[in-house]
C-alpha cells in the first residue's frame, strides 16, 4: 500500500497531495474551469509561455491562504 493510503478497519482513505500556488483558467473566463496542479508538478516558465502563445492559456500564481 502506498504511503498516501491508510487502511482503517477495512476502509481505505487516500490523502490528496497539497495543491500548487499556480493555477490556469482553461475556459469560461472568471467563472469557468480552473486547473490547479499538485505541488511540485507545475509547468516551468517556458511551458507556461508556450501555452500562452499557442493556446491563449494564462497561468498565474495565486498563493493559497
Gaussian input, Z-matrix of N, CA and C with variables (Angstrom, degrees):
# hf/3-21g

backbone

0 1
 N
 C     1     B1
 C     2     B2     1     A1
 N     3     B3     2     A2     1     D1
 C     4     B4     3     A3     2     D2
 C     5     B5     4     A4     3     D3
 N     6     B6     5     A5     4     D4
 C     7     B7     6     A6     5     D5
 C     8     B8     7     A7     6     D6
 N     9     B9     8     A8     7     D7
 C    10    B10     9     A9     8     D8
 C    11    B11    10    A10     9     D9
 N    12    B12    11    A11    10    D10
 C    13    B13    12    A12    11    D11
 C    14    B14    13    A13    12    D12
 N    15    B15    14    A14    13    D13
 C    16    B16    15    A15    14    D14
 C    17    B17    16    A16    15    D15
 N    18    B18    17    A17    16    D16
 C    19    B19    18    A18    17    D17
 C    20    B20    19    A19    18    D18
 N    21    B21    20    A20    19    D19
 C    22    B22    21    A21    20    D20
 C    23    B23    22    A22    21    D21
 N    24    B24    23    A23    22    D22
 C    25    B25    24    A24    23    D23
 C    26    B26    25    A25    24    D24
 N    27    B27    26    A26    25    D25
 C    28    B28    27    A27    26    D26
 C    29    B29    28    A28    27    D27
 N    30    B30    29    A29    28    D28
 C    31    B31    30    A30    29    D29
 C    32    B32    31    A31    30    D30
 N    33    B33    32    A32    31    D31
 C    34    B34    33    A33    32    D32
 C    35    B35    34    A34    33    D33
 N    36    B36    35    A35    34    D34
 C    37    B37    36    A36    35    D35
 C    38    B38    37    A37    36    D36
 N    39    B39    38    A38    37    D37
 C    40    B40    39    A39    38    D38
 C    41    B41    40    A40    39    D39
 N    42    B42    41    A41    40    D40
 C    43    B43    42    A42    41    D41
 C    44    B44    43    A43    42    D42
 N    45    B45    44    A44    43    D43
 C    46    B46    45    A45    44    D44
 C    47    B47    46    A46    45    D45
 N    48    B48    47    A47    46    D46
 C    49    B49    48    A48    47    D47
 C    50    B50    49    A49    48    D48
 N    51    B51    50    A50    49    D49
 C    52    B52    51    A51    50    D50
 C    53    B53    52    A52    51    D51
 N    54    B54    53    A53    52    D52
 C    55    B55    54    A54    53    D53
 C    56    B56    55    A55    54    D54
 N    57    B57    56    A56    55    D55
 C    58    B58    57    A57    56    D56
 C    59    B59    58    A58    57    D57
 N    60    B60    59    A59    58    D58
 C    61    B61    60    A60    59    D59
 C    62    B62    61    A61    60    D60
 N    63    B63    62    A62    61    D61
 C    64    B64    63    A63    62    D62
 C    65    B65    64    A64    63    D63
 N    66    B66    65    A65    64    D64
 C    67    B67    66    A66    65    D65
 C    68    B68    67    A67    66    D66
 N    69    B69    68    A68    67    D67
 C    70    B70    69    A69    68    D68
 C    71    B71    70    A70    69    D69
 N    72    B72    71    A71    70    D70
 C    73    B73    72    A72    71    D71
 C    74    B74    73    A73    72    D72
 N    75    B75    74    A74    73    D73
 C    76    B76    75    A75    74    D74
 C    77    B77    76    A76    75    D75
 N    78    B78    77    A77    76    D76
 C    79    B79    78    A78    77    D77
 C    80    B80    79    A79    78    D78
 N    81    B81    80    A80    79    D79
 C    82    B82    81    A81    80    D80
 C    83    B83    82    A82    81    D81
 N    84    B84    83    A83    82    D82
 C    85    B85    84    A84    83    D83
 C    86    B86    85    A85    84    D84
 N    87    B87    86    A86    85    D85
 C    88    B88    87    A87    86    D86
 C    89    B89    88    A88    87    D87
 N    90    B90    89    A89    88    D88
 C    91    B91    90    A90    89    D89
 C    92    B92    91    A91    90    D90
 N    93    B93    92    A92    91    D91
 C    94    B94    93    A93    92    D92
 C    95    B95    94    A94    93    D93
 N    96    B96    95    A95    94    D94
 C    97    B97    96    A96    95    D95
 C    98    B98    97    A97    96    D96
 N    99    B99    98    A98    97    D97
 C   100   B100    99    A99    98    D98
 C   101   B101   100   A100    99    D99
 N   102   B102   101   A101   100   D100
 C   103   B103   102   A102   101   D101
 C   104   B104   103   A103   102   D102
 N   105   B105   104   A104   103   D103
 C   106   B106   105   A105   104   D104
 C   107   B107   106   A106   105   D105
 N   108   B108   107   A107   106   D106
 C   109   B109   108   A108   107   D107
 C   110   B110   109   A109   108   D108
 N   111   B111   110   A110   109   D109
 C   112   B112   111   A111   110   D110
 C   113   B113   112   A112   111   D111
 N   114   B114   113   A113   112   D112
 C   115   B115   114   A114   113   D113
 C   116   B116   115   A115   114   D114
 N   117   B117   116   A116   115   D115
 C   118   B118   117   A117   116   D116
 C   119   B119   118   A118   117   D117
 N   120   B120   119   A119   118   D118
 C   121   B121   120   A120   119   D119
 C   122   B122   121   A121   120   D120
 N   123   B123   122   A122   121   D121
 C   124   B124   123   A123   122   D122
 C   125   B125   124   A124   123   D123
 N   126   B126   125   A125   124   D124
 C   127   B127   126   A126   125   D125
 C   128   B128   127   A127   126   D126
 N   129   B129   128   A128   127   D127
 C   130   B130   129   A129   128   D128
 C   131   B131   130   A130   129   D129
 N   132   B132   131   A131   130   D130
 C   133   B133   132   A132   131   D131
 C   134   B134   133   A133   132   D132
 N   135   B135   134   A134   133   D133
 C   136   B136   135   A135   134   D134
 C   137   B137   136   A136   135   D135
 N   138   B138   137   A137   136   D136
 C   139   B139   138   A138   137   D137
 C   140   B140   139   A139   138   D138
 N   141   B141   140   A140   139   D139
 C   142   B142   141   A141   140   D140
 C   143   B143   142   A142   141   D141
 N   144   B144   143   A143   142   D142
 C   145   B145   144   A144   143   D143
 C   146   B146   145   A145   144   D144
 N   147   B147   146   A146   145   D145
 C   148   B148   147   A147   146   D146
 C   149   B149   148   A148   147   D147
 N   150   B150   149   A149   148   D148
 C   151   B151   150   A150   149   D149
 C   152   B152   151   A151   150   D150
 N   153   B153   152   A152   151   D151
 C   154   B154   153   A153   152   D152
 C   155   B155   154   A154   153   D153
 N   156   B156   155   A155   154   D154
 C   157   B157   156   A156   155   D155
 C   158   B158   157   A157   156   D156
 N   159   B159   158   A158   157   D157
 C   160   B160   159   A159   158   D158
 C   161   B161   160   A160   159   D159
 N   162   B162   161   A161   160   D160
 C   163   B163   162   A162   161   D161
 C   164   B164   163   A163   162   D162
 N   165   B165   164   A164   163   D163
 C   166   B166   165   A165   164   D164
 C   167   B167   166   A166   165   D165
 N   168   B168   167   A167   166   D166
 C   169   B169   168   A168   167   D167
 C   170   B170   169   A169   168   D168
 N   171   B171   170   A170   169   D169
 C   172   B172   171   A171   170   D170
 C   173   B173   172   A172   171   D171
 N   174   B174   173   A173   172   D172
 C   175   B175   174   A174   173   D173
 C   176   B176   175   A175   174   D174
 N   177   B177   176   A176   175   D175
 C   178   B178   177   A177   176   D176
 C   179   B179   178   A178   177   D177
 N   180   B180   179   A179   178   D178
 C   181   B181   180   A180   179   D179
 C   182   B182   181   A181   180   D180
 N   183   B183   182   A182   181   D181
 C   184   B184   183   A183   182   D182
 C   185   B185   184   A184   183   D183
 N   186   B186   185   A185   184   D184
 C   187   B187   186   A186   185   D185
 C   188   B188   187   A187   186   D186
 N   189   B189   188   A188   187   D187
 C   190   B190   189   A189   188   D188
 C   191   B191   190   A190   189   D189
 N   192   B192   191   A191   190   D190
 C   193   B193   192   A192   191   D191
 C   194   B194   193   A193   192   D192

   B1=1.4429
   B2=1.5289
   B3=1.2911
   B4=1.4591
   B5=1.5283
   B6=1.3474
   B7=1.4600
   B8=1.5277
   B9=1.3446
   B10=1.4610
   B11=1.5194
   B12=1.3212
   B13=1.4641
   B14=1.5224
   B15=1.3129
   B16=1.4615
   B17=1.5149
   B18=1.3188
   B19=1.4575
   B20=1.5246
   B21=1.3284
   B22=1.4558
   B23=1.5160
   B24=1.3031
   B25=1.4752
   B26=1.5249
   B27=1.3257
   B28=1.4541
   B29=1.5141
   B30=1.3270
   B31=1.4622
   B32=1.5225
   B33=1.3158
   B34=1.4574
   B35=1.5211
   B36=1.3158
   B37=1.4543
   B38=1.5222
   B39=1.3181
   B40=1.4597
   B41=1.5234
   B42=1.3104
   B43=1.4614
   B44=1.5246
   B45=1.3201
   B46=1.4574
   B47=1.5217
   B48=1.3429
   B49=1.4610
   B50=1.5268
   B51=1.3209
   B52=1.4666
   B53=1.5234
   B54=1.3367
   B55=1.4684
   B56=1.5262
   B57=1.3069
   B58=1.4552
   B59=1.5267
   B60=1.3380
   B61=1.4639
   B62=1.5236
   B63=1.3281
   B64=1.4577
   B65=1.5215
   B66=1.3377
   B67=1.4579
   B68=1.5226
   B69=1.3274
   B70=1.4602
   B71=1.5174
   B72=1.3084
   B73=1.4578
   B74=1.5207
   B75=1.3228
   B76=1.4586
   B77=1.5209
   B78=1.3325
   B79=1.4634
   B80=1.5166
   B81=1.3219
   B82=1.4505
   B83=1.5105
   B84=1.3176
   B85=1.4520
   B86=1.5188
   B87=1.3270
   B88=1.4656
   B89=1.5270
   B90=1.3280
   B91=1.4621
   B92=1.5215
   B93=1.3177
   B94=1.4598
   B95=1.5144
   B96=1.3199
   B97=1.4581
   B98=1.5288
   B99=1.3221
   B100=1.4621
   B101=1.5205
   B102=1.3293
   B103=1.4620
   B104=1.5182
   B105=1.3180
   B106=1.4666
   B107=1.5256
   B108=1.3487
   B109=1.4666
   B110=1.5290
   B111=1.3062
   B112=1.4628
   B113=1.5268
   B114=1.3092
   B115=1.4642
   B116=1.5276
   B117=1.3265
   B118=1.4591
   B119=1.5176
   B120=1.3317
   B121=1.4681
   B122=1.5250
   B123=1.3188
   B124=1.4576
   B125=1.5259
   B126=1.3351
   B127=1.4617
   B128=1.5340
   B129=1.3323
   B130=1.4566
   B131=1.5325
   B132=1.3308
   B133=1.4602
   B134=1.5316
   B135=1.3329
   B136=1.4630
   B137=1.5281
   B138=1.3087
   B139=1.4619
   B140=1.5266
   B141=1.3282
   B142=1.4697
   B143=1.5227
   B144=1.3367
   B145=1.4636
   B146=1.5238
   B147=1.3259
   B148=1.4612
   B149=1.5275
   B150=1.3335
   B151=1.4656
   B152=1.5227
   B153=1.3288
   B154=1.4650
   B155=1.5290
   B156=1.3306
   B157=1.4617
   B158=1.5275
   B159=1.3197
   B160=1.4646
   B161=1.5248
   B162=1.3284
   B163=1.4630
   B164=1.5218
   B165=1.3278
   B166=1.4567
   B167=1.5201
   B168=1.3382
   B169=1.4638
   B170=1.5222
   B171=1.3230
   B172=1.4591
   B173=1.5244
   B174=1.3137
   B175=1.4620
   B176=1.5129
   B177=1.3273
   B178=1.4551
   B179=1.5201
   B180=1.3082
   B181=1.4650
   B182=1.5225
   B183=1.3096
   B184=1.4569
   B185=1.5232
   B186=1.3282
   B187=1.4680
   B188=1.5226
   B189=1.3150
   B190=1.4592
   B191=1.5178
   B192=1.3175
   B193=1.4678
   B194=1.4960
   A1=107.86
   A2=117.68
   A3=120.94
   A4=110.47
   A5=114.96
   A6=118.24
   A7=111.85
   A8=117.74
   A9=120.43
   A10=112.11
   A11=117.74
   A12=121.07
   A13=109.05
   A14=115.96
   A15=121.69
   A16=108.18
   A17=116.90
   A18=121.36
   A19=108.44
   A20=116.38
   A21=121.43
   A22=108.34
   A23=117.05
   A24=123.54
   A25=111.90
   A26=116.95
   A27=120.28
   A28=114.86
   A29=118.77
   A30=122.33
   A31=108.68
   A32=116.00
   A33=120.90
   A34=108.06
   A35=116.79
   A36=122.92
   A37=108.10
   A38=117.33
   A39=122.23
   A40=109.20
   A41=116.19
   A42=121.59
   A43=108.28
   A44=117.34
   A45=121.38
   A46=109.59
   A47=117.50
   A48=119.29
   A49=109.41
   A50=118.32
   A51=119.67
   A52=110.31
   A53=117.66
   A54=120.09
   A55=111.35
   A56=114.90
   A57=122.63
   A58=110.33
   A59=115.89
   A60=120.90
   A61=111.36
   A62=117.90
   A63=122.31
   A64=110.91
   A65=115.46
   A66=120.55
   A67=108.39
   A68=116.30
   A69=119.90
   A70=108.20
   A71=114.90
   A72=121.44
   A73=106.71
   A74=115.73
   A75=120.13
   A76=112.05
   A77=117.94
   A78=121.47
   A79=109.35
   A80=116.42
   A81=120.51
   A82=116.41
   A83=119.12
   A84=120.28
   A85=112.82
   A86=117.48
   A87=120.12
   A88=114.30
   A89=118.37
   A90=120.93
   A91=112.08
   A92=117.48
   A93=121.14
   A94=112.72
   A95=115.16
   A96=122.48
   A97=109.17
   A98=116.39
   A99=122.29
   A100=107.82
   A101=116.05
   A102=121.78
   A103=108.57
   A104=116.97
   A105=122.73
   A106=107.50
   A107=117.80
   A108=119.99
   A109=111.70
   A110=115.75
   A111=121.33
   A112=109.66
   A113=116.25
   A114=121.66
   A115=109.45
   A116=116.44
   A117=121.71
   A118=113.67
   A119=118.75
   A120=122.14
   A121=111.85
   A122=117.83
   A123=121.41
   A124=109.96
   A125=117.67
   A126=119.16
   A127=110.09
   A128=115.83
   A129=119.47
   A130=110.27
   A131=116.79
   A132=122.04
   A133=111.94
   A134=117.78
   A135=120.52
   A136=110.82
   A137=117.32
   A138=121.28
   A139=110.74
   A140=117.36
   A141=120.58
   A142=110.97
   A143=116.88
   A144=120.81
   A145=111.02
   A146=117.63
   A147=120.43
   A148=111.46
   A149=118.02
   A150=120.13
   A151=110.62
   A152=116.68
   A153=119.27
   A154=111.05
   A155=117.06
   A156=120.35
   A157=112.25
   A158=117.39
   A159=120.80
   A160=113.19
   A161=117.60
   A162=120.11
   A163=114.38
   A164=118.12
   A165=120.71
   A166=113.82
   A167=117.04
   A168=121.25
   A169=108.22
   A170=116.73
   A171=121.09
   A172=110.34
   A173=115.47
   A174=122.07
   A175=107.65
   A176=116.68
   A177=119.86
   A178=109.32
   A179=113.87
   A180=119.71
   A181=107.57
   A182=115.64
   A183=122.03
   A184=107.41
   A185=117.79
   A186=119.31
   A187=111.54
   A188=115.46
   A189=121.08
   A190=107.60
   A191=115.67
   A192=118.59
   A193=111.90
   D1=144.23
   D2=-176.84
   D3=-74.58
   D4=165.22
   D5=-179.39
   D6=-72.62
   D7=-12.91
   D8=178.43
   D9=-91.68
   D10=-7.40
   D11=179.85
   D12=-106.67
   D13=135.62
   D14=-179.46
   D15=-123.92
   D16=129.40
   D17=178.46
   D18=-100.48
   D19=131.29
   D20=-179.67
   D21=-142.42
   D22=112.33
   D23=176.68
   D24=52.39
   D25=44.63
   D26=176.59
   D27=85.63
   D28=-4.06
   D29=178.11
   D30=-105.78
   D31=148.87
   D32=178.03
   D33=-114.80
   D34=126.94
   D35=177.81
   D36=-113.33
   D37=131.84
   D38=178.91
   D39=-105.78
   D40=136.06
   D41=176.80
   D42=-94.87
   D43=123.86
   D44=177.79
   D45=-74.10
   D46=144.55
   D47=176.55
   D48=-69.47
   D49=152.85
   D50=179.79
   D51=-66.14
   D52=144.61
   D53=179.63
   D54=-73.66
   D55=158.12
   D56=-179.80
   D57=-82.09
   D58=167.61
   D59=172.91
   D60=-78.77
   D61=-15.67
   D62=-177.27
   D63=-91.75
   D64=144.31
   D65=174.92
   D66=-143.72
   D67=154.10
   D68=173.95
   D69=-132.58
   D70=141.35
   D71=178.29
   D72=-96.97
   D73=113.92
   D74=-172.89
   D75=-81.41
   D76=-57.74
   D77=-178.70
   D78=-143.07
   D79=156.90
   D80=170.89
   D81=90.34
   D82=8.85
   D83=177.98
   D84=69.49
   D85=-147.07
   D86=-174.83
   D87=-68.55
   D88=-19.40
   D89=-178.43
   D90=-110.98
   D91=18.81
   D92=-177.16
   D93=-94.69
   D94=-147.50
   D95=-176.60
   D96=-85.85
   D97=124.69
   D98=177.74
   D99=-115.08
   D100=127.82
   D101=178.78
   D102=-106.98
   D103=127.59
   D104=176.85
   D105=-126.68
   D106=108.43
   D107=-177.72
   D108=-71.44
   D109=170.25
   D110=176.52
   D111=-71.17
   D112=153.92
   D113=179.53
   D114=-58.98
   D115=129.28
   D116=-179.37
   D117=92.38
   D118=-7.71
   D119=-179.06
   D120=-111.59
   D121=20.49
   D122=-179.37
   D123=-74.27
   D124=149.13
   D125=175.10
   D126=-72.35
   D127=151.86
   D128=179.83
   D129=-77.95
   D130=177.16
   D131=-174.61
   D132=-60.89
   D133=-39.91
   D134=179.41
   D135=-64.39
   D136=-43.87
   D137=179.47
   D138=-62.91
   D139=-42.37
   D140=178.24
   D141=-62.99
   D142=-41.40
   D143=179.07
   D144=-63.90
   D145=-44.55
   D146=-179.17
   D147=-66.39
   D148=-36.54
   D149=176.34
   D150=-64.87
   D151=-36.54
   D152=179.19
   D153=-69.34
   D154=-43.26
   D155=-178.43
   D156=-70.21
   D157=-41.83
   D158=-174.82
   D159=-82.85
   D160=-39.46
   D161=-171.58
   D162=-120.59
   D163=-7.29
   D164=-178.85
   D165=76.26
   D166=18.10
   D167=179.86
   D168=-86.69
   D169=123.26
   D170=-178.55
   D171=-104.33
   D172=127.12
   D173=174.78
   D174=-97.84
   D175=143.76
   D176=174.16
   D177=-142.22
   D178=150.67
   D179=178.74
   D180=-89.19
   D181=122.23
   D182=-177.64
   D183=-130.86
   D184=92.01
   D185=-177.51
   D186=-58.94
   D187=135.90
   D188=178.46
   D189=-84.11
   D190=127.07
   D191=-178.81
   D192=-91.08

